[in-house]
């Protein structure tokens, strides 16, 4: 597998991570009607984990999209 295929896979995976963590944040802030009380975890913990996950996945996505190709 060459470098461009690896880079494309990482871009797709980080975009999916950003999408999933964004959904978690929407649930945490109450924009999506999901009952978090049955999950057994504090909503604050879910919000912090979702926020960190979102920020890190966006950072990786931005890095991969702005990195120049050196061959």
Rosetta blueprint (number, residue, H / E / L):
1 X L
2 X L
3 X H
4 X H
5 X H
6 X H
7 X H
8 X H
9 X H
10 X H
11 X H
12 X H
13 X H
14 X H
15 X H
16 X H
17 X H
18 X H
19 X H
20 X H
21 X H
22 X H
23 X H
24 X H
25 X H
26 X H
27 X H
28 X H
29 X L
30 X L
31 X L
32 X L
33 X L
34 X L
35 X L
36 X H
37 X H
38 X H
39 X H
40 X L
41 X L
42 X L
43 X H
44 X H
45 X H
46 X H
47 X H
48 X H
49 X H
50 X H
51 X H
52 X H
53 X H
54 X H
55 X H
56 X H
57 X H
58 X H
59 X H
60 X H
61 X H
62 X H
63 X H
64 X H
65 X H
66 X H
67 X L
68 X L
69 X L
70 X L
71 X L
